[in-house]
Amino acid sequence: MKNKLVLFSVLLASLPAAADWNQAYFRGTANNWQTESMVKVKPNHWQIVKKFNTGDGSNPPSFKIDRFGDWSENYPLTNFVVDPNKTYEINFYADTNSVVVHEKLAFDMRDETMYFVFLDRFSDGDSANNTGNNAQTYSADRSDYKKYFGGDIKGLLGKLDYLKDMGITSIWITPPVNNVDQLNKDGSAGYHGYWGRDFFQVDEHLGTIDDFRALSQKMDDYDMKLVLDYAPNHSNPNDENEYGALYKNGVYQTNFDGDTQNWYHHNGGVTDWNDYYQVRNHNLFNLSDFDQSNEKTYQYLVEGAKFWIDLGVDGIRIDAIKHMDKSFIQRWTGDLNNYAKAKGKPGFYFFGEWMDAGATATGINAKSIDFANTSGSALLDFGLRNTIEDALLRANGTGMYAINEYMKVRDTKFTSSDWQVVFLDNHDAPRLSTVLRSDATNFGPGKDKWGGRQSAPFAQDRVELGLALIMTSRGVPCIYYGTEHYAANFTTNGFGQVGNDPYNREMMPSFDTNTPAYQMIKKLSKLRKESYAIQQGSYIERWVSNDVLVYERNAGDDVVVVAMNLGNSTSVNAINLGLANGTYDNILGGDQVVVTDGSGTFNLDQNEVVVLRTLQQ
């Protein structure tokens, strides 16, 4: 996750106590010594990003920090000196009176809009590989959701223009590693990529190493980042199919029953999901659970990841991170960060899947907060996703109050909430469109609630509101393939769950670029790329009721205000806005808003979203 080089940390012993600081100001050679507000990231933490070119006369590039902005106090006695022709993130911590400066590198995931591609279900670019090594694993009419549908790397390669036009700058793909060739007893194939047998080969259903290189090269040409889904928790099922057989570029290493060198844990399956030891050291369902404390296992997993970094990967999504020791993740991400940096990738990014992680998680899931803060990997914020879903459903009377409170709590719980991945849909939960439109009650574990019974047009408006939330909140937004087309599936799976695995993994429904959701993503991804306030600015509530939320993303001289309404048409007057006087266009189209002395009136239809940004010179 860390993609900054720490240059220096300086203790300012002469500065006033933290309680005296209501604001922090910057000035230096980067802005011709003009006073500029810093961003309040959280209590006692102020931040600003500045590009420094040459210095001032014969002096090198430098800056100062002040609490009033009038520079009447004589501190610091000397300027902070930095290198020329570099961009820095400058952090001031008022509680410890210290300044920490990092070089801001070219790639920062917080600037990106990510898109999650389920490779087998996205686009079929090469029909010759559809059957792989076993024709029984392929469903030619795409009716058997437990088998391959034919999507592959060439298919994604052929749709990069579609994604680039939408404003997508980073693509997360399901694991491309070589998966088991046979069907499980229930007829399931490894179409999803999470039953790896050889972490050093591309699965034959998805293409070849050359196909992967071509994808990486074209994405590099398009300035898009490639995120690999990687499963260091397990290989394949231990009681059927290939019985945990593991290979390294075709060379046999071990299997579960013949594991004389302890590659795997042999503790049986998890029987108590509240027992953190079991969750980490027993089998997740029937999957062969790696013992990462075994050096042979560790080296296999770290070398396997390096193999994909050499092929052009820019980040890794860590599958089932909840089920591994933090010490392993710290060591593994540290080694891979160093390797990526040596390969010219100093901005390498990690985020993990911890089901039900979030700022308000309870039980063993509350451990996800410390994990996100100290493991070296960010996490998918399931807590925010669930809060948004409840609000859009109006489940149990929740609404904008709940969203606003969660936004504020996550800033106090996560060391950097803007590193966490925020999302609406993914392959482990029913799609939002399904839940909003369904009249069912069972959507999966923890999802026993009534569906929204909403009409398709109304549910589409709600999805767009949700998209606007994740793309303008603190965090890295991730769009699940097909959400821009309001994909929904109301089929009940074998566990009685509506729209859940595998029916949240349908074939990509369309590549139409004219849906309102597609166009919204396009506009907001452009805003994300341009606005530091959206990338890293503070979150400030400006108006809230159970129907309406107005919030500000503030980065000093860059301010974005977002207003949205779940209820009937209404008007609200928000005050203390950080926007200068003027008339502002809604970035998403629609009515203008006039701001006078920090006050603006928002006329909001139901499900409408208004996004305003500081008037640009």
Secondary structure as GFF3:
##gff-version 3
##sequence-region A 1 617
A	DSSP	beta_strand	4	11	.	.	.	ID=ss1
A	DSSP	three_ten_helix	18	20	.	.	.	ID=ss2
A	DSSP	beta_strand	25	28	.	.	.	ID=ss3
A	DSSP	three_ten_helix	29	31	.	.	.	ID=ss4
A	DSSP	beta_strand	36	37	.	.	.	ID=ss5
A	DSSP	beta_strand	39	42	.	.	.	ID=ss6
A	DSSP	beta_strand	45	52	.	.	.	ID=ss7
A	DSSP	beta_strand	62	66	.	.	.	ID=ss8
A	DSSP	beta_strand	80	81	.	.	.	ID=ss9
A	DSSP	beta_strand	86	93	.	.	.	ID=ss10
A	DSSP	beta_strand	98	104	.	.	.	ID=ss11
A	DSSP	three_ten_helix	109	111	.	.	.	ID=ss12
A	DSSP	beta_strand	114	117	.	.	.	ID=ss13
A	DSSP	three_ten_helix	119	121	.	.	.	ID=ss14
A	DSSP	three_ten_helix	127	129	.	.	.	ID=ss15
A	DSSP	three_ten_helix	135	137	.	.	.	ID=ss16
A	DSSP	alpha_helix	153	158	.	.	.	ID=ss17
A	DSSP	alpha_helix	160	166	.	.	.	ID=ss18
A	DSSP	beta_strand	170	173	.	.	.	ID=ss19
A	DSSP	beta_strand	177	179	.	.	.	ID=ss20
A	DSSP	beta_strand	196	202	.	.	.	ID=ss21
A	DSSP	alpha_helix	209	221	.	.	.	ID=ss22
A	DSSP	beta_strand	225	230	.	.	.	ID=ss23
A	DSSP	beta_strand	234	237	.	.	.	ID=ss24
A	DSSP	beta_strand	246	248	.	.	.	ID=ss25
A	DSSP	beta_strand	251	254	.	.	.	ID=ss26
A	DSSP	alpha_helix	276	281	.	.	.	ID=ss27
A	DSSP	beta_strand	287	289	.	.	.	ID=ss28
A	DSSP	alpha_helix	295	310	.	.	.	ID=ss29
A	DSSP	beta_strand	315	318	.	.	.	ID=ss30
A	DSSP	three_ten_helix	321	323	.	.	.	ID=ss31
A	DSSP	alpha_helix	326	342	.	.	.	ID=ss32
A	DSSP	beta_strand	349	352	.	.	.	ID=ss33
A	DSSP	three_ten_helix	363	366	.	.	.	ID=ss34
A	DSSP	alpha_helix	367	374	.	.	.	ID=ss35
A	DSSP	beta_strand	378	379	.	.	.	ID=ss36
A	DSSP	alpha_helix	382	393	.	.	.	ID=ss37
A	DSSP	three_ten_helix	395	397	.	.	.	ID=ss38
A	DSSP	alpha_helix	400	413	.	.	.	ID=ss39
A	DSSP	three_ten_helix	417	419	.	.	.	ID=ss40
A	DSSP	beta_strand	421	423	.	.	.	ID=ss41
A	DSSP	alpha_helix	432	437	.	.	.	ID=ss42
A	DSSP	alpha_helix	456	472	.	.	.	ID=ss43
A	DSSP	beta_strand	476	480	.	.	.	ID=ss44
A	DSSP	three_ten_helix	483	485	.	.	.	ID=ss45
A	DSSP	alpha_helix	516	530	.	.	.	ID=ss46
A	DSSP	alpha_helix	532	536	.	.	.	ID=ss47
A	DSSP	beta_strand	538	544	.	.	.	ID=ss48
A	DSSP	beta_strand	548	554	.	.	.	ID=ss49
A	DSSP	beta_strand	559	565	.	.	.	ID=ss50
A	DSSP	beta_strand	570	574	.	.	.	ID=ss51
A	DSSP	beta_strand	582	584	.	.	.	ID=ss52
A	DSSP	beta_strand	593	596	.	.	.	ID=ss53
A	DSSP	beta_strand	599	604	.	.	.	ID=ss54
A	DSSP	beta_strand	609	613	.	.	.	ID=ss55
###
